[in-house]
Amino acid sequence: MRPFRKIDILFGFLIIATTGVLALTGQVPTQLPLEPVRDSGASVTGALEGWYKNSDGSFSILVGYFNRNQKQTLDIPIGPNNHMDPGGPDQGQPTQFLPRRQWGVFTVVVPKDFGNKRLTWTITANGQTTSVPLHLDPLWIVEPFEDAGVGNTPPVIRFQPGGTTFTGPPKGIATSFNVKVNESLSLTAWVSDDGKQPPEARPRQGPPANIVWSKFRGPGDVTFENARPTVDANDGKTSTTAKFSAPGEYILRVQSNDASGDGGGGFQCCWTNAHVKVTVTP
């Protein structure tokens, strides 16, 4: 039997799972308006997904978002419509917002003496403004590096054979590239996974983990040859290409899920997100 675990904020309620049964435990301090999902024209809301302690005593606050548009991807530059306070406006948040729910998109590292302080992420999209508080409430502690119930761990991403490993939530820049406008940039990674999965996960056919690329930040459009390239079942190698429409600094997000799915099925384990920097010249 798996222990109950907090899985998400949904419309102002904290949802937990107890022996496979979902229950609402009451309202929590968040601002998620009861706005229906639409094809376009709806709002975007940040999502506090929890926090965990780092080895140096600091804390990482894990953040995603909910774009209520099914078909509208939004680019919202850092500034009046996309800011984090205090200490902002830029705390490493995305400027491109993909449709629907996106998990574990970035982390904000706060010092060991952060205590009861709060950050607030405010987003204005399609003329609608939402805000979400980010904090270290003990109820929101998470374990994104291991599922305590079954011992599952996140997929491992490498950008060189036998190179540095990246696993779990993103922190810093994993690797960097340089390319010219409208030239193809080769994006190759190696993905591995322990193969463990929660009992409720659907059996995965083929490799134990998948991978998807997306734009996180940048001044122009990014076109991927295949944003969801195949992962070789033997060595975990996966490759695609990307083209950039304008010069400048970009950050790409590469996400790998195991059988537990997006956001670990809401349990914050086991998935991996890494950020890749691309400098695009004319």
DADAHU-V552015 format. One record per residue. N is the residue number from 1. SS is DSSP state (helix for helix, strand for strand, loop for the rest). OMEGA is omega in whole degrees, 0 to 359 (999 if undefined). BURIAL is b if it has 9 or more other ideal C-beta (glycine too) atoms within 8 Angstrom, else e. Layout:
# DADAHU-V552015
n=N ss=SS omega=OMEGA burial=BURIAL
n=N ss=SS omega=OMEGA burial=BURIAL
This chain:
# DADAHU-V552015
n=1 ss=loop omega=182 burial=e
n=2 ss=loop omega=178 burial=b
n=3 ss=loop omega=179 burial=e
n=4 ss=loop omega=180 burial=e
n=5 ss=strand omega=176 burial=b
n=6 ss=strand omega=182 burial=b
n=7 ss=strand omega=181 burial=b
n=8 ss=strand omega=166 burial=b
n=9 ss=strand omega=177 burial=b
n=10 ss=strand omega=178 burial=e
n=11 ss=loop omega=173 burial=e
n=12 ss=loop omega=178 burial=b
n=13 ss=strand omega=175 burial=b
n=14 ss=strand omega=183 burial=b
n=15 ss=strand omega=175 burial=b
n=16 ss=strand omega=177 burial=b
n=17 ss=strand omega=177 burial=b
n=18 ss=strand omega=182 burial=e
n=19 ss=loop omega=175 burial=e
n=20 ss=loop omega=181 burial=e
n=21 ss=strand omega=178 burial=e
n=22 ss=strand omega=179 burial=e
n=23 ss=strand omega=176 burial=e
n=24 ss=strand omega=184 burial=e
n=25 ss=strand omega=180 burial=e
n=26 ss=strand omega=184 burial=e
n=27 ss=strand omega=177 burial=e
n=28 ss=loop omega=185 burial=b
n=29 ss=loop omega=176 burial=e
n=30 ss=loop omega=179 burial=b
n=31 ss=loop omega=176 burial=e
n=32 ss=loop omega=184 burial=b
n=33 ss=loop omega=180 burial=e
n=34 ss=loop omega=182 burial=e
n=35 ss=loop omega=182 burial=e
n=36 ss=loop omega=174 burial=e
n=37 ss=loop omega=180 burial=e
n=38 ss=strand omega=176 burial=b
n=39 ss=loop omega=180 burial=e
n=40 ss=loop omega=176 burial=b
n=41 ss=loop omega=182 burial=e
n=42 ss=loop omega=185 burial=b
n=43 ss=loop omega=173 burial=b
n=44 ss=strand omega=181 burial=b
n=45 ss=strand omega=172 burial=b
n=46 ss=strand omega=182 burial=b
n=47 ss=strand omega=171 burial=b
n=48 ss=strand omega=183 burial=b
n=49 ss=strand omega=177 burial=b
n=50 ss=strand omega=179 burial=b
n=51 ss=strand omega=178 burial=b
n=52 ss=strand omega=183 burial=b
n=53 ss=strand omega=177 burial=e
n=54 ss=loop omega=185 burial=b
n=55 ss=loop omega=180 burial=e
n=56 ss=loop omega=179 burial=e
n=57 ss=loop omega=176 burial=e
n=58 ss=loop omega=181 burial=b
n=59 ss=strand omega=174 burial=b
n=60 ss=strand omega=175 burial=b
n=61 ss=strand omega=185 burial=b
n=62 ss=strand omega=188 burial=b
n=63 ss=strand omega=171 burial=b
n=64 ss=strand omega=177 burial=b
n=65 ss=strand omega=177 burial=b
n=66 ss=strand omega=173 burial=b
n=67 ss=strand omega=187 burial=b
n=68 ss=loop omega=178 burial=b
n=69 ss=strand omega=180 burial=b
n=70 ss=loop omega=186 burial=b
n=71 ss=loop omega=185 burial=e
n=72 ss=loop omega=171 burial=b
n=73 ss=loop omega=186 burial=b
n=74 ss=strand omega=171 burial=b
n=75 ss=strand omega=183 burial=e
n=76 ss=loop omega=183 burial=b
n=77 ss=loop omega=173 burial=e
n=78 ss=loop omega=182 burial=e
n=79 ss=strand omega=185 burial=e
n=80 ss=loop omega=183 burial=e
n=81 ss=loop omega=181 burial=b
n=82 ss=strand omega=186 burial=b
n=83 ss=strand omega=179 burial=b
n=84 ss=strand omega=185 burial=b
n=85 ss=strand omega=356 burial=b
n=86 ss=loop omega=175 burial=e
n=87 ss=loop omega=183 burial=e
n=88 ss=loop omega=11 burial=b
n=89 ss=loop omega=188 burial=b
n=90 ss=loop omega=175 burial=e
n=91 ss=loop omega=177 burial=b
n=92 ss=loop omega=181 burial=e
n=93 ss=loop omega=180 burial=b
n=94 ss=loop omega=170 burial=b
n=95 ss=loop omega=172 burial=b
n=96 ss=strand omega=184 burial=b
n=97 ss=strand omega=180 burial=b
n=98 ss=loop omega=179 burial=e
n=99 ss=loop omega=174 burial=e
n=100 ss=strand omega=188 burial=b
n=101 ss=strand omega=177 burial=b
n=102 ss=strand omega=189 burial=b
n=103 ss=strand omega=170 burial=b
n=104 ss=strand omega=189 burial=b
n=105 ss=strand omega=179 burial=b
n=106 ss=strand omega=177 burial=b
n=107 ss=strand omega=173 burial=b
n=108 ss=strand omega=180 burial=b
n=109 ss=strand omega=179 burial=b
n=110 ss=strand omega=186 burial=b
n=111 ss=loop omega=183 burial=e
n=112 ss=loop omega=180 burial=e
n=113 ss=loop omega=182 burial=e
n=114 ss=loop omega=174 burial=e
n=115 ss=loop omega=183 burial=e
n=116 ss=loop omega=179 burial=e
n=117 ss=loop omega=179 burial=e
n=118 ss=loop omega=166 burial=e
n=119 ss=strand omega=177 burial=b
n=120 ss=strand omega=178 burial=b
n=121 ss=strand omega=182 burial=b
n=122 ss=strand omega=181 burial=b
n=123 ss=strand omega=172 burial=b
n=124 ss=strand omega=181 burial=b
n=125 ss=strand omega=181 burial=b
n=126 ss=loop omega=177 burial=b
n=127 ss=loop omega=182 burial=e
n=128 ss=strand omega=184 burial=b
n=129 ss=strand omega=175 burial=e
n=130 ss=strand omega=178 burial=b
n=131 ss=strand omega=176 burial=b
n=132 ss=strand omega=177 burial=b
n=133 ss=strand omega=177 burial=b
n=134 ss=strand omega=189 burial=b
n=135 ss=loop omega=180 burial=b
n=136 ss=loop omega=176 burial=b
n=137 ss=loop omega=181 burial=e
n=138 ss=helix omega=179 burial=e
n=139 ss=helix omega=188 burial=e
n=140 ss=helix omega=177 burial=b
n=141 ss=strand omega=182 burial=e
n=142 ss=loop omega=180 burial=b
n=143 ss=loop omega=186 burial=b
n=144 ss=loop omega=184 burial=b
n=145 ss=loop omega=176 burial=b
n=146 ss=loop omega=173 burial=b
n=147 ss=loop omega=185 burial=b
n=148 ss=loop omega=183 burial=e
n=149 ss=loop omega=185 burial=b
n=150 ss=loop omega=179 burial=b
n=151 ss=loop omega=178 burial=e
n=152 ss=loop omega=177 burial=b
n=153 ss=loop omega=183 burial=b
n=154 ss=loop omega=173 burial=b
n=155 ss=loop omega=178 burial=b
n=156 ss=strand omega=178 burial=b
n=157 ss=strand omega=172 burial=b
n=158 ss=strand omega=177 burial=b
n=159 ss=loop omega=171 burial=b
n=160 ss=loop omega=177 burial=e
n=161 ss=loop omega=182 burial=e
n=162 ss=loop omega=183 burial=e
n=163 ss=loop omega=180 burial=e
n=164 ss=loop omega=181 burial=e
n=165 ss=loop omega=176 burial=e
n=166 ss=strand omega=184 burial=b
n=167 ss=loop omega=180 burial=b
n=168 ss=loop omega=183 burial=e
n=169 ss=loop omega=180 burial=b
n=170 ss=loop omega=176 burial=b
n=171 ss=loop omega=181 burial=e
n=172 ss=loop omega=181 burial=e
n=173 ss=loop omega=184 burial=e
n=174 ss=loop omega=179 burial=b
n=175 ss=strand omega=184 burial=e
n=176 ss=strand omega=179 burial=e
n=177 ss=strand omega=173 burial=b
n=178 ss=strand omega=180 burial=e
n=179 ss=strand omega=176 burial=b
n=180 ss=strand omega=180 burial=e
n=181 ss=loop omega=176 burial=b
n=182 ss=loop omega=170 burial=e
n=183 ss=loop omega=182 burial=e
n=184 ss=loop omega=174 burial=e
n=185 ss=strand omega=178 burial=b
n=186 ss=strand omega=179 burial=e
n=187 ss=strand omega=182 burial=b
n=188 ss=strand omega=178 burial=e
n=189 ss=strand omega=176 burial=b
n=190 ss=strand omega=186 burial=b
n=191 ss=strand omega=175 burial=b
n=192 ss=strand omega=182 burial=b
n=193 ss=loop omega=182 burial=b
n=194 ss=loop omega=177 burial=e
n=195 ss=loop omega=178 burial=e
n=196 ss=loop omega=180 burial=b
n=197 ss=loop omega=178 burial=b
n=198 ss=loop omega=183 burial=b
n=199 ss=loop omega=184 burial=e
n=200 ss=loop omega=181 burial=e
n=201 ss=loop omega=176 burial=b
n=202 ss=loop omega=178 burial=e
n=203 ss=loop omega=181 burial=e
n=204 ss=loop omega=176 burial=b
n=205 ss=loop omega=179 burial=e
n=206 ss=loop omega=183 burial=e
n=207 ss=loop omega=183 burial=b
n=208 ss=loop omega=180 burial=b
n=209 ss=loop omega=176 burial=b
n=210 ss=loop omega=183 burial=b
n=211 ss=loop omega=177 burial=b
n=212 ss=strand omega=179 burial=b
n=213 ss=strand omega=175 burial=b
n=214 ss=strand omega=174 burial=b
n=215 ss=strand omega=177 burial=b
n=216 ss=strand omega=178 burial=b
n=217 ss=strand omega=173 burial=b
n=218 ss=loop omega=187 burial=b
n=219 ss=loop omega=183 burial=e
n=220 ss=loop omega=178 burial=b
n=221 ss=loop omega=174 burial=e
n=222 ss=strand omega=180 burial=b
n=223 ss=strand omega=180 burial=e
n=224 ss=strand omega=174 burial=b
n=225 ss=loop omega=176 burial=e
n=226 ss=loop omega=183 burial=e
n=227 ss=loop omega=179 burial=e
n=228 ss=loop omega=183 burial=e
n=229 ss=loop omega=179 burial=b
n=230 ss=loop omega=175 burial=e
n=231 ss=loop omega=180 burial=b
n=232 ss=loop omega=183 burial=b
n=233 ss=loop omega=182 burial=e
n=234 ss=loop omega=183 burial=e
n=235 ss=loop omega=177 burial=e
n=236 ss=loop omega=182 burial=b
n=237 ss=strand omega=179 burial=b
n=238 ss=strand omega=184 burial=b
n=239 ss=strand omega=171 burial=b
n=240 ss=strand omega=175 burial=b
n=241 ss=strand omega=178 burial=b
n=242 ss=strand omega=174 burial=b
n=243 ss=strand omega=185 burial=b
n=244 ss=strand omega=189 burial=b
n=245 ss=loop omega=184 burial=b
n=246 ss=loop omega=178 burial=b
n=247 ss=loop omega=178 burial=b
n=248 ss=strand omega=180 burial=e
n=249 ss=strand omega=179 burial=b
n=250 ss=strand omega=167 burial=b
n=251 ss=strand omega=175 burial=b
n=252 ss=strand omega=174 burial=b
n=253 ss=strand omega=175 burial=b
n=254 ss=strand omega=185 burial=b
n=255 ss=strand omega=176 burial=b
n=256 ss=strand omega=177 burial=b
n=257 ss=strand omega=169 burial=b
n=258 ss=loop omega=185 burial=b
n=259 ss=loop omega=180 burial=b
n=260 ss=loop omega=172 burial=b
n=261 ss=loop omega=182 burial=e
n=262 ss=helix omega=180 burial=e
n=263 ss=helix omega=183 burial=b
n=264 ss=helix omega=184 burial=b
n=265 ss=helix omega=181 burial=b
n=266 ss=helix omega=184 burial=b
n=267 ss=loop omega=177 burial=b
n=268 ss=loop omega=171 burial=b
n=269 ss=loop omega=28 burial=b
n=270 ss=loop omega=181 burial=b
n=271 ss=strand omega=178 burial=b
n=272 ss=strand omega=172 burial=b
n=273 ss=strand omega=176 burial=b
n=274 ss=strand omega=180 burial=b
n=275 ss=strand omega=182 burial=b
n=276 ss=strand omega=180 burial=b
n=277 ss=strand omega=178 burial=b
n=278 ss=strand omega=175 burial=b
n=279 ss=strand omega=184 burial=b
n=280 ss=strand omega=180 burial=b
n=281 ss=strand omega=182 burial=e
n=282 ss=loop omega=999 burial=e
